[in-house]
């Protein structure tokens, strides 16, 4: 999968706020993602991020 900054991804597990959608803020060896429900930011290693992504959601324009 190719990831770009600004993409919205659906993760396999829910965040405690109930949202499964996350926005990508930074890519590279580590990914910084922000919960679309509550705005909480998390930094994950690339391997763990790619393993937990279910799909990339289409962009709404």
C-alpha positions as CSV (number, residue, x, y, z in Angstrom):
1,X,0.0,0.0,0.0
2,X,1.1,3.5,-0.7
3,X,0.3,6.1,2.0
4,X,0.4,9.8,1.7
5,X,0.0,12.7,4.2
6,X,-3.6,13.6,4.5
7,X,-5.0,10.1,3.7
8,X,-7.7,8.8,6.0
9,X,-7.2,5.1,6.9
10,X,-9.5,2.6,8.7
11,X,-7.7,0.6,11.4
12,X,-8.6,-2.9,12.5
13,X,-9.2,-2.0,16.2
14,X,-11.4,0.9,17.5
15,X,-9.9,3.8,19.4
16,X,-11.4,4.1,23.0
17,X,-13.5,7.1,21.7
18,X,-15.2,4.7,19.2
19,X,-13.7,5.9,16.0
20,X,-11.8,3.6,13.6
21,X,-10.8,6.4,11.2
22,X,-7.3,8.0,11.4
23,X,-5.7,10.8,9.4
24,X,-2.0,10.4,8.4
25,X,0.1,13.4,9.5
26,X,3.6,12.0,9.0
27,X,5.1,9.1,7.0
28,X,8.6,7.5,7.0
29,X,10.0,4.9,9.3
30,X,7.5,6.1,11.9
31,X,3.9,7.2,11.2
32,X,2.1,9.9,13.1
33,X,-1.7,9.5,12.9
34,X,-4.6,11.5,14.4
35,X,-7.9,10.1,15.5
36,X,-10.8,11.6,13.4
37,X,-13.1,11.2,16.4
38,X,-11.3,12.9,19.3
39,X,-8.1,14.3,17.8
40,X,-5.7,12.2,19.8
41,X,-2.3,11.8,18.1
42,X,-0.2,8.6,18.1
43,X,3.2,7.7,16.7
44,X,3.7,4.1,15.4
45,X,6.5,2.3,13.8
46,X,5.9,1.5,10.1
47,X,5.7,-2.2,10.6
48,X,3.0,-2.0,13.3
49,X,1.0,0.7,11.3
50,X,0.9,-1.4,8.1
51,X,-0.1,-4.5,10.0
52,X,-3.0,-2.7,11.7
53,X,-4.4,-0.8,8.6
54,X,-7.6,-2.3,7.2
55,X,-8.0,0.0,4.2
56,X,-7.5,3.5,2.9
57,X,-10.8,5.4,2.7
58,X,-11.6,7.4,-0.4
59,X,-11.1,11.2,-0.1
60,X,-14.2,13.3,0.2
61,X,-14.1,16.5,-1.9
